[in-house]
Amino acid sequence: MEKTGRLAEIIFRNNENFYTVASVENDDEFEQFVVVGNMPRADLGMTYVFYGEWKNHSTYGEQFSFTNCTEQMPRSRSAITAFLSSGVIRGVNLKTAKSLVDEFGEDTLRVIAEEPERLEEVYGIGKKKAETIAESYRENREFADISLFFTEHGISSAYAMKMYKVFGAGTVAEVKRNPYRLISEIRGIGFKQADAIAEKLGVPRDSQHRIKSGILFTLRHILSDGSTYAVYDELCEKASMLLDVPMEDVDDQVTILAVEGGLRIAGIQGMKVIYPEAYYEAESNVARSLYYLNKTATKTITADVEGLIKKAESVSEVSLSDEQRDAVRTAVREGVCVITGGPGTGKTTIINTMLRVFEACGFDVALAAPTGRAAKRMSETTGHDATTVHRLLEYTFSDESETMHFNRDHSDPLEYDVIVVDEMSMVDIMLMDALTDAILPGTRFVMVGDANQLPSVGAGNVLRDIIRSEMIETVKLTQIFRQDANSLISENAGRINRGEYPSYNGEVKDFFFMRKQSEQAVLATILELCRTRLPRYYTELDPMRDIQVLTPMHKGVVGTVNLNAELQQVLNPPSHEKAERQGRNGIFRVGDKVMQLKNNYTMEWKRTDDFSDGTGVFNGDIGFISSIDNNQNKLTVVFDDIKRAVYSFDQLEELDLAYAMTIHKSQGSEFPVMIMPICSFPPLLANRNLLYTAVTRGKKTVVLVGAEYMLHNMINNDRIDERRTSLADKLSNFINLESM
């Protein structure tokens, strides 16, 4: 259906996605009705044609739900007056609008568009004001015409607005020339959307722009599992099927992309492969940097290292095992080394001993980790300041390029004698490239982590590749020390890692399995555990702060979205005393546990204890909402119990509820109590590696809830080495070539 009317009142509008609820009037038919839909331009007084259907809302009654809308220029004197005085046209208020219409009548808009100099005939309008009115009207009509063009081609006005913001007056010409530019230029438009737009604009299926874009889309899809390269034939075959063009056409365009520099064709063990150029360079650079760091002489230690180790043991009141002592010696001796082991194998003890030895030698040591939470934990366990790798490399915003970049690199390297990075399994190849580029040869570089945990979210398999290359000295820790001898958490983590089934529900009360078959039963049990059973069993437990639910996925009954909504309802229910605000995936409420979703290096915060201030809130940081001001459009979160950060409502996409989080997001953290649903997850998520990572997050208690056969299926599914990466090969080849 079509409905036409003048926008009389905006009832609700989301400026991020243009979702609008508005009251519309049709003077000709003496009709007033409510419209609901995505409306990029919502100008009061403007007349629109809405395309949609009537729907009956259970609360708000009959509404016209539209899928698209177009502007219609007003024709009557009253409509023209309303349009000009709506605020859309700069320099025109109600008085000026009436004067213009009195002078030019129904011809007013044509005069503004075609004879703007005549506006000076109206009393109170000079040359400058006439130019302002004409320019503002031109801009308004410009978008209206662009929107109409795309609407006629079946492309929504919401997309038209996004395009117009990027390309301006030349939008139609730019998009017709190459619709696939939209993929890189406009957030939210991927290959499939761009391809649909191209088809509507009549772009040929064998267009070079289309084939190149399809190749890059296919490559990104293949590499979405964290691989750094794709097999050449596989890429061409999949791209050919996606695009429905001959393999020869795809092969030609792959070659052109490689010549242009976007892709790199190479050979690995007799197999033709293809990389994004950035990944190829990153792996090559890391291999080269590690080689030179490893072979360059480090700062000499003249002190008695064995004596320093014994002294460190005495001060910290620990007795190192042979493995741990070997790890410390290796870190002192080598330019580059890896120390790897599972939970409870004493990695923290080794780091603390290293620190005492290096400090006794007068060495300047930097401690870092990939995430803010991992860095905070490193600070707490060592008693020394630790920072994120991004902070270490001085990640900042460049006004010139309008992008983020690292200030520290080979031209301005880090000035430390020793750099220790914990949780190395979380470091991807691009971050590793930036880090090693900034480490000065002669610096000792110690990498610590658990190679059996989930690999990085970003591309690469850095820690495993370095270990697999056997070119970097590696100490593998096997002896378990953490927790008392009767604890099952570390023991079961080892069993899971070896492909064995865990032991639970016995005399040792720190590892439980609660058998439930349906997802609804699993959900109900998790809610009961968090609300009553665990707090009653552990009287000192704070269910908001000490219990963390981990799950592999976002969607579904036991995904983060639903779990957070359900847990919020039982742990922090609505109240007249608690302000609320609608967020991306649900409601934010005072008292809620929330998590930062991205690194924000410019976010300001103030300490609640000494009122000092600072900047930076990081991906994975957990805090609690202390206040919501719906009048000022602000929400306040307190991180680490002392850092108070204020978010404007348009920044709320950076936050999510954190009663439940994905296992990927939990890396680098420990929680007193960890609860995990065990359900029918997709095969890529139902694997041993993911279960191992979740179990090792629990510090005092682990509770698994679900079907036992699904637990066994996860342990049997050892899909952890499927990423295609070549850092190990490059490191081996580089060292072998250098030694010839």
C-alpha positions in Angstrom: 0.0 0.0 0.0 0.9 3.6 -0.4 0.1 6.3 2.2 1.0 10.0 1.7 1.2 12.6 4.4 3.0 15.4 6.1 5.3 14.6 9.0 3.6 16.3 12.0 5.4 14.8 15.0 8.3 12.5 15.7 7.3 10.2 18.6 10.5 8.2 18.7 13.7 8.1 16.6 16.9 6.0 16.7 19.6 8.0 15.0 21.9 5.0 14.6 19.5 2.8 12.5 16.9 5.5 11.6 14.1 3.6 13.1 11.3 6.1 13.5 7.8 6.3 15.0 6.0 9.4 13.7 2.6 11.0 13.4 1.6 11.9 9.9 -1.2 14.2 8.6 -2.9 14.2 5.3 -4.7 17.5 4.8 -6.6 16.5 1.6 -8.2 13.5 3.3 -8.4 15.0 6.8 -6.5 11.9 8.1 -4.0 11.4 10.8 -2.1 8.2 11.4 1.1 6.7 12.9 3.9 5.3 10.7 6.7 3.0 11.9 9.9 2.1 10.0 13.4 3.1 9.0 13.5 6.7 7.8 16.9 8.2 7.1 15.4 11.7 6.7 12.6 12.6 9.0 11.9 16.4 8.5 8.9 17.9 10.2 6.6 19.5 7.7 7.9 17.5 4.8 5.5 15.3 2.8 6.4 11.7 2.3 5.0 8.7 0.4 5.2 5.6 2.6 5.1 2.0 1.2 4.0 -0.7 3.5 0.9 -2.2 5.3 -1.3 -1.6 8.2 -0.5 -3.6 11.4 -2.2 -3.7 14.8 0.2 -3.3 17.7 -0.9 -5.0 20.9 -0.1 -1.9 23.0 -0.1 1.1 20.6 -2.9 0.1 18.2 -3.1 0.5 14.5 0.1 1.7 12.8 1.3 1.9 9.2 4.5 -0.2 9.0 6.5 0.9 6.0 9.5 -0.7 4.3 10.4 2.4 2.3 9.5 6.0 1.9 10.2 8.9 -0.6 10.0 12.6 -0.2 7.3 14.5 -2.1 7.7 18.2 -2.5 4.8 20.2 -1.0 2.4 21.9 -3.4 -0.1 23.9 -1.4 0.8 27.3 0.2 0.3 25.9 3.7 2.4 22.8 3.0 5.2 24.9 1.5 5.1 27.2 4.6 5.2 24.2 6.9 8.1 22.6 5.0 10.2 25.8 4.9 9.7 26.6 8.6 10.4 23.0 9.8 14.1 23.7 10.4 15.2 21.8 7.3 16.2 24.9 5.4 18.9 27.0 7.1 18.0 30.7 7.6 14.2 30.2 7.4 11.9 30.5 10.4 8.1 30.7 10.4 8.1 34.4 9.8 10.5 34.2 6.8 8.6 31.2 5.4 5.3 33.1 5.4 7.0 36.1 3.8 8.4 33.9 1.0 5.1 32.2 0.3 3.2 35.5 0.4 5.6 36.8 -2.2 5.9 33.8 -4.5 2.9 31.6 -3.6 3.0 28.0 -5.0 6.0 29.0 -7.1 8.2 29.5 -4.0 10.2 26.3 -4.2 10.9 26.8 -7.9 12.1 30.3 -7.3 14.5 29.1 -4.5 15.9 26.4 -6.8 16.1 28.3 -10.2 16.1 32.0 -9.4 17.6 32.4 -5.9 18.6 36.0 -6.5 14.9 36.9 -6.5 14.7 36.0 -2.8 16.2 39.4 -2.1 12.9 40.9 -3.2 11.5 39.8 0.1 11.9 42.3 2.9 14.6 41.2 5.4 16.4 38.9 3.0 19.8 40.1 1.8 22.3 38.5 -0.6 24.1 36.4 2.0 20.8 35.0 3.5 19.4 34.3 0.0 22.6 32.3 -0.8 22.3 30.3 2.5 18.6 29.5 1.8 19.3 28.4 -1.8 22.3 26.2 -0.8 20.4 24.5 2.0 17.5 23.9 -0.3 19.8 22.5 -3.0 21.4 20.0 -0.4 17.9 19.0 0.7 16.7 18.3 -2.8 20.0 16.7 -3.7 19.5 13.9 -1.2 15.8 13.6 -2.1 16.7 13.1 -5.8 19.4 10.5 -4.9 17.0 8.7 -2.5 14.3 8.7 -5.2 16.7 7.2 -7.8 17.7 4.4 -5.5 14.2 3.8 -4.3 13.1 3.4 -8.0 15.8 0.7 -8.3 14.5 -1.1 -5.2 17.3 0.1 -2.9 16.1 1.4 0.5 16.4 5.0 1.5 18.4 3.9 4.6 21.2 2.7 2.3 20.8 5.8 0.2 21.5 8.0 3.2 24.6 6.0 4.0 25.9 6.4 0.5 25.1 10.1 0.4 27.0 10.7 3.6 30.1 9.2 1.9 29.8 10.3 -1.7 27.7 13.5 -1.5 26.3 15.0 -4.7 28.2 12.4 -6.8 26.5 9.4 -5.1 24.6 8.1 -8.1 27.5 8.4 -10.5 30.0 6.7 -8.0 27.7 3.8 -7.2 26.8 3.2 -10.8 30.5 3.2 -11.7 31.4 0.6 -9.1 28.8 -0.5 -6.5 31.4 -2.8 -4.9 33.2 0.3 -3.5 30.4 0.3 -0.9 31.9 -2.7 0.8 35.0 -0.8 1.9 33.4 2.6 2.2 30.2 2.0 4.1 29.9 0.1 7.3 27.2 -2.6 7.2 27.3 -3.2 3.5 29.0 -6.5 2.5 29.4 -8.3 -0.8 25.9 -9.7 -0.9 24.3 -6.3 -0.3 26.6 -4.6 -2.8 26.0 -7.4 -5.4 22.2 -7.0 -5.0 22.6 -3.2 -5.5 24.8 -3.8 -8.6 22.2 -6.2 -10.1 19.5 -3.6 -9.7 21.7 -1.0 -11.4 22.3 -3.4 -14.3 26.0 -4.1 -13.6 27.1 -7.1 -15.8 27.8 -10.4 -13.9 31.2 -10.6 -15.5 32.2 -7.1 -14.4 35.9 -7.0 -13.3 34.7 -5.0 -10.2 32.2 -7.8 -9.3 34.7 -10.7 -9.8 37.4 -8.9 -7.8 35.0 -8.2 -5.0 33.7 -11.7 -5.0 37.2 -13.1 -4.8 38.0 -10.9 -1.8 34.7 -11.9 -0.1 35.4 -15.6 -0.7 38.9 -15.2 0.7 37.7 -13.5 3.8 35.1 -16.2 4.3 37.8 -19.0 4.0 40.1 -17.1 6.4 37.3 -16.4 9.0 38.5 -19.4 11.0 41.8 -17.5 11.7 43.9 -18.9 8.9 46.4 -16.6 7.2 46.2 -18.2 3.7 43.9 -20.2 1.5 44.7 -22.9 -1.0 44.6 -21.3 -4.4 42.4 -23.8 -6.2 39.9 -23.9 -3.4 39.6 -20.1 -3.5 39.1 -20.0 -7.2 36.6 -22.8 -7.2 34.5 -21.3 -4.4 34.6 -17.8 -5.9 33.6 -19.2 -9.3 30.5 -20.9 -7.7 29.6 -17.8 -5.7 29.8 -15.5 -8.8 28.5 -18.0 -11.3 31.4 -17.2 -13.7 34.0 -19.4 -15.3 37.1 -20.4 -13.3 39.3 -18.8 -15.9 37.8 -15.4 -15.2 38.4 -15.8 -11.5 42.0 -16.9 -12.1 42.6 -13.8 -14.3 41.3 -11.4 -11.7 43.3 -13.2 -8.8 46.4 -12.5 -10.8 45.5 -8.9 -11.3 44.8 -8.5 -7.6 48.2 -10.0 -6.8 49.9 -7.6 -9.3 48.0 -4.6 -7.8 49.4 -5.7 -4.4 46.3 -6.8 -2.4 47.1 -10.5 -2.5 50.3 -12.6 -2.4 50.5 -15.9 -4.3 53.1 -18.3 -2.8 54.0 -21.9 -2.5 54.0 -23.9 0.7 55.3 -27.5 0.7 54.6 -27.8 -3.0 51.1 -26.3 -2.7 50.0 -23.1 -4.4 48.4 -20.8 -1.8 47.2 -17.2 -1.6 47.5 -14.7 1.3 46.1 -11.2 1.9 49.3 -9.2 1.5 49.1 -7.9 5.1 49.1 -11.5 6.5 52.0 -12.6 4.3 54.1 -9.6 5.3 53.2 -10.0 9.0 54.3 -13.7 9.2 57.5 -12.9 7.3 58.3 -9.9 9.5 57.7 -11.9 12.7 59.9 -14.7 11.5 62.7 -12.3 10.6 62.3 -10.3 13.9 62.4 -13.4 16.1 65.5 -14.7 14.3 67.4 -11.5 14.9 66.2 -11.1 18.5 67.3 -14.7 19.1 70.8 -14.4 17.6 71.7 -10.9 18.8 73.8 -10.7 21.9 71.8 -9.7 25.0 72.9 -7.6 27.9 75.5 -9.5 29.9 74.8 -10.8 33.3 77.9 -11.0 35.5 76.1 -12.0 38.7 75.8 -15.6 40.0 72.4 -16.6 38.4 72.0 -19.7 40.5 72.6 -17.7 43.6 70.1 -15.1 42.6 67.5 -17.9 41.9 68.1 -19.3 45.4 67.8 -15.8 46.9 64.5 -15.3 45.1 63.2 -18.6 46.4 64.1 -17.6 49.9 62.4 -14.2 49.7 59.2 -15.6 48.1 59.2 -18.7 50.3 58.9 -21.1 47.4 60.9 -24.0 46.2 61.2 -24.3 42.4 60.9 -27.6 40.7 63.5 -28.6 38.2 61.1 -27.6 35.4 60.6 -24.1 36.9 64.3 -23.6 37.5 65.1 -24.6 34.0 62.5 -22.1 32.7 64.1 -19.2 34.7 67.6 -20.2 33.5 66.3 -20.3 29.9 64.8 -16.8 30.2 68.1 -15.5 31.5 70.2 -17.3 28.9 68.2 -16.9 25.6 67.4 -13.8 23.6 63.9 -15.3 22.9 62.2 -18.1 24.7 58.7 -19.6 25.3 57.5 -20.9 28.6 54.2 -22.9 28.2 52.1 -25.0 30.5 48.5 -25.6 31.6 46.8 -24.2 34.7 48.6 -24.8 38.0 52.0 -25.5 36.4 53.6 -22.5 38.1 53.9 -20.0 35.3 53.3 -17.1 37.7 56.0 -18.4 40.1 58.4 -18.5 37.2 57.6 -14.9 36.2 58.0 -13.7 39.8 61.4 -15.4 40.1 62.6 -14.1 36.8 61.6 -10.6 37.9 63.7 -10.9 41.1 66.7 -12.1 39.1 66.5 -9.4 36.5 65.9 -6.7 39.0 68.9 -7.9 41.0 70.9 -7.4 37.8 69.6 -3.9 37.4 67.6 -4.7 34.3 64.6 -2.7 33.2 61.7 -5.1 32.7 58.3 -4.5 30.9 55.3 -6.8 31.7 52.5 -7.0 29.2 49.4 -9.0 28.2 47.0 -8.9 25.3 44.0 -7.7 27.2 43.3 -5.3 30.0 42.0 -8.0 32.3 45.0 -10.2 31.7 47.3 -7.3 32.3 45.4 -6.5 35.6 45.7 -10.1 36.7 49.4 -10.1 35.8 49.9 -6.9 38.0 48.1 -8.6 40.9 50.0 -11.8 40.8 53.5 -10.2 40.4 53.1 -7.0 42.4 54.6 -5.1 39.4 52.9 -2.8 36.9 51.7 -4.6 33.8 50.1 -3.1 30.7 48.3 -4.2 27.6 50.5 -4.8 24.5 48.6 -2.0 22.8 49.5 0.4 25.6 53.1 -0.7 25.6 53.3 0.1 21.9 51.5 3.5 22.5 48.4 2.9 20.4 47.0 6.3 19.5 44.7 8.1 17.1 46.3 10.0 14.3 44.5 13.2 13.3 46.2 13.2 9.9 45.2 9.8 8.8 42.1 9.5 11.1 43.2 6.0 12.0 44.7 4.3 15.1 48.4 3.4 14.9 51.3 2.4 17.1 53.8 5.1 18.0 56.5 2.5 18.9 58.1 0.6 16.0 61.6 0.0 14.6 62.2 3.7 14.2 61.3 4.4 17.8 61.7 1.1 19.6 60.9 0.0 23.2 63.7 0.7 25.6 63.8 -2.2 27.9 66.3 -4.9 28.8 63.6 -7.6 29.1 60.0 -7.8 27.8 57.7 -10.5 29.3 54.3 -11.1 27.6 51.8 -13.4 29.3 48.7 -15.1 27.8 50.6 -15.4 24.5 47.9 -17.7 23.0 45.7 -14.6 22.6 48.2 -12.7 20.5 47.3 -12.7 16.8 49.8 -12.3 13.9 49.1 -8.6 13.3 49.7 -7.7 16.9 52.8 -9.9 17.0 54.1 -8.1 13.9 53.7 -4.7 15.6 55.2 -6.0 18.9 58.3 -7.6 17.4 58.9 -4.6 15.1 59.2 -2.4 18.2 61.6 -4.7 20.2 65.2 -3.7 19.8 67.7 -6.5 19.0 69.6 -7.3 22.2 66.4 -7.2 24.3 65.4 -10.5 26.0 61.9 -11.5 24.9 60.0 -14.0 27.1 56.7 -15.4 25.9 54.5 -17.1 28.5 51.2 -18.9 27.8 49.1 -22.0 27.5 49.4 -23.4 24.0 46.4 -25.6 24.5 44.0 -22.8 25.0 41.9 -21.3 22.2 44.0 -19.5 19.6 43.6 -15.7 19.1 40.4 -14.2 17.9 42.4 -12.5 15.1 44.3 -14.3 12.4 47.3 -16.6 13.1 48.3 -19.3 15.5 51.4 -17.5 16.9 52.2 -19.3 20.1 51.7 -22.8 18.6 53.5 -21.9 15.4 56.6 -20.7 17.3 56.6 -23.9 19.5 56.0 -26.1 16.4 58.9 -24.5 14.5 61.3 -25.8 17.2 63.5 -22.9 16.3 62.9 -20.9 19.6 63.9 -22.4 22.9 60.8 -23.7 24.6 60.2 -24.9 28.2 57.1 -27.1 28.5 55.7 -27.3 32.1 53.9 -30.5 33.1 54.0 -30.7 36.9 50.9 -29.2 38.6 51.3 -27.2 41.8 48.2 -24.9 41.9 45.5 -25.6 44.5 45.6 -28.5 47.0 46.4 -32.0 46.1 42.8 -33.1 46.1 41.6 -30.4 43.6 40.0 -31.7 40.4 40.1 -28.5 38.4 43.7 -28.8 37.2 43.5 -32.5 37.1 40.5 -32.5 34.9 41.9 -29.8 32.7 44.8 -32.1 32.0 42.5 -35.0 31.3 40.4 -33.0 28.9 43.5 -31.8 27.1 44.7 -35.4 26.7 41.3 -36.5 25.4 40.2 -38.2 28.6 36.8 -37.8 30.3 36.9 -35.7 33.6 36.0 -37.0 37.1 33.3 -35.1 39.0 30.6 -35.2 41.7 32.9 -37.2 44.1 34.3 -36.4 47.5 36.3 -33.4 46.1 33.8 -30.6 46.0 35.2 -28.3 43.3 34.2 -29.9 40.0 30.5 -30.8 39.4 28.5 -32.1 36.5 24.7 -31.6 36.7 22.9 -33.9 34.2 20.1 -32.2 32.2 18.8 -33.1 28.8 16.9 -30.2 27.4 18.3 -26.6 26.9 15.4 -25.2 28.9 16.3 -27.5 31.8 19.9 -26.4 31.5 18.9 -22.8 31.5 16.6 -23.3 34.6 19.4 -25.0 36.5 21.9 -22.3 35.7 19.5 -19.6 36.9 18.8 -21.6 40.1 22.6 -22.1 40.7 23.3 -18.4 40.4 20.3 -17.2 42.4 20.1 -19.6 45.3 22.1 -22.9 45.3 25.7 -21.6 45.0 25.3 -18.6 47.3 23.7 -20.9 49.9 26.5 -23.4 49.6 29.3 -20.8 49.6 28.1 -18.3 52.1 30.8 -15.8 51.3 30.0 -15.9 47.6 28.7 -12.7 45.8 26.6 -14.1 42.9 27.1 -10.9 40.9 30.9 -10.7 41.2 32.1 -14.2 41.9 30.0 -16.3 39.5 30.7 -16.3 35.8 28.6 -18.1 33.2 30.6 -19.0 30.1 29.1 -20.3 26.8 30.4 -20.9 23.3 27.9 -18.8 21.4 25.7 -15.7 21.3 22.4 -17.0 20.0 20.0 -19.7 21.3 18.5 -20.6 24.6 22.0 -20.9 26.2 23.7 -18.2 24.2 24.9 -15.0 25.8 22.0 -12.9 24.7 19.3 -15.0 26.3 21.4 -16.0 29.3 22.1 -12.3 30.1 18.5 -11.4 29.8 17.4 -14.3 32.1 20.3 -13.8 34.6 19.6 -10.1 34.8 16.0 -10.9 35.6 16.9 -13.1 38.6 20.0 -11.2 39.8 19.1 -7.6 39.1 15.3 -7.4 38.5 13.5 -4.2 37.5 12.6 -1.8 40.2 11.1 1.7 40.4 14.3 2.7 42.2 16.6 1.6 39.3 16.8 3.6 36.1 17.0 1.8 32.8 18.0 2.4 29.2 17.5 0.3 26.1 20.8 -1.0 24.8 21.9 -3.0 21.7 20.9 -6.4 22.9 18.6 -5.6 25.8 18.0 -3.3 28.7 20.8 -1.7 30.8 19.8 -1.2 34.4 21.5 0.4 37.4 23.4 -2.4 39.2 24.0 -4.5 36.0 27.3 -6.3 35.4 28.6 -5.1 32.0 31.6 -5.6 29.7 33.4 -3.3 27.4 33.4 -4.7 23.9 36.2 -2.8 22.2 39.4 -0.9 23.1 38.6 2.7 23.8 41.9 4.5 24.4 40.3 7.9 24.7 37.6 7.1 27.3 38.1 9.2 30.4 37.7 7.8 33.9 38.1 9.1 37.4 39.1 7.0 40.5 36.5 7.0 43.2 39.2 6.8 46.0 41.6 9.6 45.3 39.8 11.3 42.4 42.8 11.0 40.1 41.9 10.5 36.4 43.1 8.6 33.4 42.1 7.4 30.0 41.4 4.0 28.4 38.8 1.3 28.8 39.6 -2.0 27.1 37.9 -4.9 25.4 36.9 -7.4 28.0 36.9 -5.0 31.0 34.1 -5.8 33.4 32.3 -3.2 35.6 29.0 -2.4 37.1 26.5 0.3 36.2 26.3 2.8 39.1 23.9 5.4 37.5 21.8 6.1 34.4 20.7 9.7 33.7 17.9 9.7 31.0 17.7 13.4 31.1 21.4 13.9 30.4 21.6 10.8 28.2 24.5 9.4 30.2 25.3 6.1 31.9 28.1 5.6 34.4 30.1 2.4 34.9 32.6 1.6 37.7 35.4 -0.7 36.6 37.7 -2.5 39.0 35.5 -1.0 41.8 37.3 2.3 41.6 37.4 3.6 37.9 34.3 5.6 37.1 33.7 6.1 33.4 30.8 8.0 31.9 29.2 6.9 28.6 26.9 9.0 26.4 23.9 7.0 25.2 25.4 6.9 21.6 28.4 5.0 23.1 26.3 2.2 24.5 27.1 -0.1 21.6 30.5 -0.4 23.3 28.9 -2.2 26.3 27.1 -5.5 26.8 25.7 -7.3 29.8 28.3 -9.6 31.3 26.4 -12.1 33.5 27.2 -14.5 30.7 30.0 -14.2 28.2 31.6 -16.2 25.4 34.5 -18.5 26.2 36.6 -16.5 23.8 35.9 -13.3 25.7 36.9 -15.0 29.0 40.5 -15.7 28.0 43.1 -14.1 30.2 40.7 -14.2 33.2 39.9 -16.3 36.2 36.7 -16.5 38.2 36.0 -18.0 41.6 33.1 -20.0 40.2 32.6 -20.9 36.5 29.4 -22.3 35.1 29.1 -23.7 31.6 26.1 -25.2 29.7 26.9 -28.4 27.8 24.4 -28.6 25.0 24.1 -29.3 21.3 26.5 -26.7 20.0 27.7 -26.3 16.4 30.6 -28.7 15.6 33.1 -25.8 15.3 32.3 -24.8 18.9 31.7 -28.2 20.4 35.4 -29.1 20.7 38.0 -30.1 23.3 40.0 -26.9 23.0 37.0 -24.7 23.9 36.0 -26.9 26.8 39.6 -26.9 28.1 39.7 -23.1 27.9 36.4 -22.8 29.8 37.4 -25.2 32.6 40.7 -23.4 33.2 38.9 -20.2 33.9 37.5 -21.6 37.1 39.6 -20.8 40.2 37.7 -22.5 43.0 34.7 -24.3 41.5 33.6 -25.5 38.1 30.0 -26.5 37.3 29.0 -28.0 34.0 25.3 -28.4 33.3 23.9 -30.5 30.4 24.0 -33.9 28.8 26.9 -36.2 29.5 27.1 -37.6 26.0 27.5 -34.0 24.7 30.4 -33.5 27.1 32.1 -36.6 25.8 31.4 -35.5 22.2 33.2 -32.2 22.9 36.2 -34.0 24.4 36.3 -36.4 21.4 36.3 -33.5 18.9 39.9 -32.4 18.8 39.6 -29.7 16.1 42.3 -27.3 17.3 44.8 -27.3 14.5 42.7 -26.5 11.5 44.0 -23.0 11.0 46.2 -22.7 7.9 49.2 -20.6 9.0 52.8 -20.5 7.9 54.7 -18.7 10.6 56.3 -22.0 11.7 57.5 -22.7 8.1 58.7 -19.2 7.6 60.6 -19.2 10.9 62.2 -22.6 10.0 63.0 -21.6 6.5 64.4 -18.2 7.5 66.8 -19.7 10.1 67.8 -22.5 7.7 68.6 -20.0 4.9 70.5 -17.8 7.3 72.6 -20.7 8.5 73.6 -21.8 5.0 
